[in-house]
């Protein structure tokens, strides 16, 4: 049996390339602050706790039909085709261009053909104040941005 340090050149090359690929994915995920390369992303959701006297911010969607009465729409593959974390990762881009909500509205309408189409989709945040780690006071609803159907 040859010594462990005697690797064939091809073996060294593919092992080196594998390590470089993993390091590259880690660097890309860290520098872009993206979780797209999971498990090589930053995984922000696990990096910090919540201040017991701070606030909890939950991103939400409200649908609006012609009658004007808003209603909650859950995130997920069965409603708008995307999870909340994916929307939160792109929050700045969506704020800058609310038209990015149009595919979510289209997906919701496609999955609910028996209902009137959405005339607007509101990206919002429900903010709950904490006191000693428990909810304190009324929940605040803040509109982040709104997409209006053309």
WOMONOR-V104547 format. One record per backbone hydrogen bond with DSSP energy under -1.0 kcal/mol. CO is the residue of the C=O (numbers start at 0). NH is the residue of the N-H. E is the energy in kcal/mol with one decimal. If there is no record, write none. Layout:
BEGIN
CO_NH_E / CO_NH_E
END
This chain:
BEGIN
2_5_-1.6 / 4_6_-1.4 / 7_11_-2.0 / 8_12_-2.3 / 9_13_-2.3 / 10_14_-1.9 / 11_15_-2.4 / 12_16_-2.6 / 13_17_-2.0 / 14_18_-2.2 / 15_19_-2.5 / 16_20_-2.4 / 17_21_-2.1 / 18_22_-2.6 / 19_23_-2.5 / 20_24_-2.3 / 21_25_-2.4 / 22_26_-2.6 / 23_27_-2.6 / 24_28_-2.6 / 25_29_-2.4 / 26_30_-3.0 / 27_31_-2.2 / 28_33_-1.5 / 34_37_-1.5 / 36_39_-2.8 / 42_45_-2.0 / 43_46_-1.9 / 50_53_-2.2 / 51_132_-3.2 / 53_129_-3.1 / 55_127_-2.6 / 57_125_-3.1 / 59_123_-3.0 / 60_72_-2.2 / 61_121_-3.2 / 62_70_-2.1 / 63_118_-3.4 / 63_119_-1.8 / 64_67_-2.4 / 70_62_-3.1 / 75_78_-1.2 / 75_79_-1.3 / 75_80_-2.2 / 81_75_-2.3 / 82_86_-1.4 / 83_87_-2.9 / 84_88_-2.2 / 87_90_-1.3 / 89_93_-2.2 / 90_94_-2.6 / 91_95_-2.1 / 92_96_-1.8 / 96_99_-2.3 / 97_100_-2.2 / 98_101_-1.6 / 100_104_-2.0 / 101_105_-2.7 / 102_106_-2.3 / 103_107_-2.3 / 104_108_-2.6 / 105_109_-2.5 / 106_110_-2.0 / 111_114_-1.7 / 118_148_-3.0 / 119_63_-2.3 / 120_146_-2.7 / 121_61_-2.4 / 122_143_-2.6 / 122_144_-1.8 / 123_59_-3.4 / 124_141_-2.8 / 125_57_-2.5 / 126_139_-2.7 / 127_55_-2.7 / 128_135_-2.8 / 130_133_-1.5 / 133_130_-2.6 / 139_126_-3.2 / 141_124_-2.5 / 144_122_-2.6 / 146_120_-2.4
END
